[in-house]
Amino acid sequence: MSNAKFYMVYGVIFNLTFPIVIYSILGLCYYVESPFLERYKCLEEAWPWKDDPEAWSKLRFRTLCLASFNMFVLSPAAYSPFHFFDLPLDLDFSSTGIPDATKMCLQVLFCMVMEDMTFHCSHRFLHLRWIYPYVHKIHHEHKVTIGMASHYAHPLEYVFGNLLPCAVGPLILGPKLHITTALTWYVLRNLESIEGHCGYEFSWSPFRVLPFGSDFAYHAYHHSHNIGNYSSFFTYWDTVFGSNKVYYQYLNERRQEEQEQKKTSTKVKNA
């Protein structure tokens, strides 16, 4: 089997199995509402199926249909040119080129940086007034996000706003990137995307230790307020362009309100 055909087979298998497993696990966790997971719940709002069961039932159906199309049709189709046109792949497929842990981590970090920059630009573009109502508005139907919302997007957004940014790092590294590192990167990107929409803020998440890293609350604010916080892994591009100022003002106001509430409750107890 040629490298191109192997890569296409991987793409089909990965996009058919990985999301199903993750969606199934997360779906079970949501409806069971495990006490272990609920203590990590970051959202103040009720879960959408509790807040408005009828509206949630309709949104869930649309989400599963469109997300399935994106994952099971568009994603594998992205690999089809390598098969049908026998295009070469510049990744390293050799058994001797498997990288050590340090090299793999550095290359995955490079892919994160490239994806974050590209995703930030495409995300800001999708929020322009003349394109938002026709493309990105679909993704924002989930004001209270859950894991399955990560793949719920207009097909154009899914290709140019999700798949393409994810591929920028591997395309730049080319033969310097081993296939094992590429697969590791794709898995991590999917996990980060699902975690970023899941409704939980896990203190033990590996993405929380990243310098300038974002968290679930960062992206949840973007969904609930539909403004700012355009990046994926990191926050520095939002800081450079000032697109997270409103978010940090919101956090400061929340802290002040909490402090005032504590002072008030203390006075009541001492009275």
C-alpha positions as CSV (number, residue, x, y, z in Angstrom):
1,M,0.0,0.0,0.0
2,S,1.4,3.4,-1.0
3,N,1.8,6.2,1.6
4,A,-1.0,8.1,0.1
5,K,-3.4,5.2,0.2
6,F,-2.3,4.4,3.7
7,Y,-3.0,8.0,4.8
8,M,-6.4,7.9,3.2
9,V,-7.3,4.6,4.9
10,Y,-6.2,6.2,8.2
11,G,-8.3,9.2,7.6
12,V,-11.4,7.2,6.9
13,I,-10.9,4.8,9.9
14,F,-10.0,7.7,12.3
15,N,-12.9,9.9,11.4
16,L,-15.4,7.0,11.6
17,T,-14.2,5.5,14.9
18,F,-12.7,8.2,17.1
19,P,-15.6,10.7,17.1
20,I,-18.1,7.9,17.7
21,V,-16.2,6.7,20.8
22,I,-15.8,10.2,22.2
23,Y,-19.4,11.2,21.4
24,S,-20.7,8.0,23.0
25,I,-18.7,8.4,26.2
26,L,-19.6,12.1,26.5
27,G,-23.2,11.5,25.7
28,L,-23.4,8.9,28.4
29,C,-21.7,11.2,30.9
30,Y,-24.2,14.0,30.1
31,Y,-27.3,12.1,30.6
32,V,-26.1,10.1,33.6
33,E,-24.7,13.4,35.1
34,S,-22.1,11.6,37.1
35,P,-21.4,13.4,40.4
36,F,-17.7,13.0,39.6
37,L,-18.1,15.0,36.4
38,E,-20.6,17.4,37.6
39,R,-18.2,18.9,40.1
40,Y,-16.2,20.0,37.1
41,K,-19.1,21.6,35.4
42,C,-18.2,25.2,34.4
43,L,-21.5,26.4,33.1
44,E,-23.8,28.3,35.4
45,E,-26.7,27.7,33.0
46,A,-28.7,24.5,33.1
47,W,-27.9,21.8,30.6
48,P,-29.9,22.5,27.4
49,W,-32.0,19.3,27.7
50,K,-33.1,20.5,31.1
51,D,-33.7,24.1,30.2
52,D,-35.8,23.5,27.1
53,P,-36.2,19.7,26.3
54,E,-38.2,20.3,23.1
55,A,-35.8,22.8,21.6
56,W,-32.9,20.6,22.6
57,S,-34.4,17.6,20.9
58,K,-34.5,19.5,17.6
59,L,-31.0,20.9,18.0
60,R,-29.6,17.5,18.9
61,F,-31.1,16.0,15.8
62,R,-29.7,18.8,13.6
63,T,-26.3,18.5,15.3
64,L,-26.0,14.8,14.9
65,C,-27.0,14.9,11.2
66,L,-24.6,17.8,10.3
67,A,-21.7,16.6,12.5
68,S,-22.1,13.1,11.0
69,F,-21.9,14.5,7.5
70,N,-18.8,16.6,8.4
71,M,-17.0,13.7,10.1
72,F,-18.0,10.8,7.9
73,V,-18.2,12.5,4.5
74,L,-16.2,15.7,4.4
75,S,-13.2,14.5,6.5
76,P,-12.6,11.3,4.6
77,A,-13.1,13.2,1.3
78,A,-10.2,15.5,2.3
79,Y,-7.9,12.5,1.9
80,S,-9.4,11.4,-1.4
81,P,-7.1,13.5,-3.7
82,F,-4.1,11.6,-2.4
83,H,-5.8,8.3,-3.6
84,F,-7.4,9.3,-6.8
85,F,-4.6,11.5,-8.1
86,D,-1.9,9.5,-6.5
87,L,-0.4,12.6,-4.9
88,P,2.8,12.2,-2.9
89,L,2.9,12.7,0.8
90,D,5.9,14.4,2.3
91,L,5.5,12.9,5.8
92,D,8.1,10.5,7.1
93,F,6.8,7.0,7.0
94,S,10.1,5.2,7.8
95,S,10.5,2.9,10.8
96,T,13.8,4.5,11.6
97,G,12.4,8.0,11.7
98,I,10.1,7.5,14.7
99,P,10.9,10.6,16.9
100,D,11.8,10.6,20.6
101,A,9.5,12.2,23.1
102,T,11.2,15.6,23.0
103,K,11.1,15.9,19.3
104,M,7.5,14.8,19.1
105,C,6.4,17.3,21.8
106,L,8.2,20.2,20.1
107,Q,6.6,19.3,16.7
108,V,3.2,18.9,18.2
109,L,3.6,22.3,19.9
110,F,4.6,23.8,16.5
111,C,1.4,22.3,15.0
112,M,-0.6,23.9,17.9
113,V,0.9,27.3,17.3
114,M,0.3,27.1,13.5
115,E,-3.3,25.8,14.0
116,D,-4.1,28.5,16.6
117,M,-2.9,31.3,14.4
118,T,-4.8,30.0,11.3
119,F,-7.9,29.2,13.3
120,H,-7.9,32.7,14.9
121,C,-7.8,34.3,11.5
122,S,-10.4,32.1,9.9
123,H,-12.7,32.5,13.0
124,R,-12.5,36.3,13.0
125,F,-13.3,36.2,9.3
126,L,-16.3,34.0,9.9
127,H,-17.6,36.6,12.3
128,L,-17.7,39.3,9.7
129,R,-21.3,40.6,9.3
130,W,-21.6,39.8,5.6
131,I,-20.7,36.1,6.1
132,Y,-21.7,35.2,9.7
133,P,-25.4,34.8,9.1
134,Y,-24.8,32.3,6.2
135,V,-22.0,30.2,7.7
136,H,-20.8,30.5,11.2
137,K,-24.2,31.3,12.8
138,I,-25.0,27.5,12.5
139,H,-22.2,26.7,15.0
140,H,-23.5,29.4,17.4
141,E,-26.9,27.7,17.7
142,H,-25.2,26.0,20.7
143,K,-25.2,28.9,23.2
144,V,-24.7,26.4,26.0
145,T,-22.1,24.1,24.5
146,I,-21.6,20.4,24.8
147,G,-19.0,18.0,23.2
148,M,-21.0,17.2,20.1
149,A,-21.1,20.9,19.2
150,S,-17.4,20.7,18.3
151,H,-18.2,19.2,14.9
152,Y,-21.4,21.0,14.3
153,A,-20.5,23.6,11.7
154,H,-21.4,24.7,8.1
155,P,-19.5,22.4,5.7
156,L,-17.6,25.4,4.3
157,E,-16.5,26.4,7.9
158,Y,-15.7,22.7,8.6
159,V,-13.3,22.5,5.7
160,F,-11.7,26.0,5.8
161,G,-12.1,26.8,9.4
162,N,-11.4,23.4,11.0
163,L,-9.7,20.9,8.7
164,L,-7.4,23.4,7.0
165,P,-5.9,25.0,10.1
166,C,-5.3,21.6,11.6
167,A,-3.3,20.6,8.5
168,V,-1.1,23.8,8.3
169,G,1.6,22.5,10.8
170,P,2.0,19.1,9.0
171,L,2.1,20.8,5.6
172,I,4.9,23.1,6.7
173,L,7.0,20.4,8.4
174,G,6.6,18.0,5.6
175,P,9.2,15.2,5.6
176,K,10.5,16.4,9.0
177,L,7.2,15.2,10.5
178,H,6.8,11.4,11.2
179,I,3.4,9.9,10.6
180,T,3.2,8.9,14.3
181,T,3.6,12.6,15.3
182,A,1.0,13.6,12.7
183,L,-1.5,11.1,14.1
184,T,-0.8,12.2,17.7
185,W,-1.4,15.8,16.7
186,Y,-4.7,15.0,15.0
187,V,-5.9,13.1,18.1
188,L,-4.9,15.9,20.4
189,R,-6.7,18.5,18.2
190,N,-9.9,16.5,18.3
191,L,-9.7,16.1,22.0
192,E,-9.0,19.8,22.6
193,S,-12.0,20.8,20.4
194,I,-14.4,18.4,22.1
195,E,-13.1,19.4,25.6
196,G,-13.4,23.1,24.6
197,H,-17.2,22.6,24.0
198,C,-18.0,19.9,26.6
199,G,-19.2,22.1,29.5
200,Y,-16.6,20.9,32.0
201,E,-13.4,22.5,33.2
202,F,-11.1,19.6,34.1
203,S,-8.3,20.7,36.5
204,W,-6.2,17.8,35.3
205,S,-6.5,18.6,31.6
206,P,-3.1,18.6,29.9
207,F,-4.2,21.7,27.9
208,R,-4.3,23.8,31.1
209,V,-0.6,23.7,31.6
210,L,0.2,25.3,28.2
211,P,1.7,28.8,28.5
212,F,-1.0,31.4,27.5
213,G,-3.4,28.5,27.1
214,S,-7.1,28.9,26.9
215,D,-9.7,26.9,28.9
216,F,-13.3,25.9,28.5
217,A,-14.6,29.1,30.2
218,Y,-12.7,31.1,27.6
219,H,-14.5,29.5,24.6
220,A,-17.8,29.2,26.5
221,Y,-17.9,33.0,26.8
222,H,-17.5,33.2,23.1
223,H,-20.6,31.0,22.6
224,S,-22.8,32.6,25.2
225,H,-21.9,36.2,24.3
226,N,-21.0,35.7,20.6
227,I,-18.0,38.1,20.8
228,G,-14.2,37.9,21.2
229,N,-12.0,34.9,22.2
230,Y,-11.5,33.7,18.7
231,S,-8.4,31.5,19.3
232,S,-8.3,27.7,20.0
233,F,-5.3,26.6,22.1
234,F,-3.8,29.9,23.2
235,T,-4.9,33.5,24.2
236,Y,-2.0,35.6,22.9
237,W,-3.5,36.5,19.5
238,D,-6.7,37.7,21.2
239,T,-4.5,39.7,23.5
240,V,-2.5,41.2,20.6
241,F,-5.7,42.2,18.7
242,G,-7.7,43.2,21.9
243,S,-10.4,40.7,21.2
244,N,-10.5,39.3,24.7
245,K,-10.7,42.7,26.6
246,V,-14.5,42.3,27.0
247,Y,-14.0,38.8,28.4
248,Y,-11.5,39.9,31.1
249,Q,-13.7,42.9,32.0
250,Y,-16.6,40.4,32.4
251,L,-14.4,38.3,34.7
252,N,-13.4,41.3,36.8
253,E,-17.1,42.3,37.2
254,R,-17.9,38.8,38.3
255,R,-15.2,38.8,40.9
256,Q,-16.4,42.2,42.2
257,E,-19.9,40.9,42.5
258,E,-18.8,37.8,44.3
259,Q,-16.8,39.9,46.7
260,E,-19.7,42.2,47.4
261,Q,-21.9,39.2,48.0
262,K,-19.4,37.7,50.5
263,K,-19.2,41.1,52.3
264,T,-23.0,41.3,52.5
265,S,-23.4,37.8,53.8
266,T,-20.7,38.4,56.4
267,K,-22.5,41.5,57.6
268,V,-25.8,39.6,57.9
269,K,-24.1,36.8,59.9
270,N,-22.5,39.3,62.3
271,A,-25.7,41.4,62.7
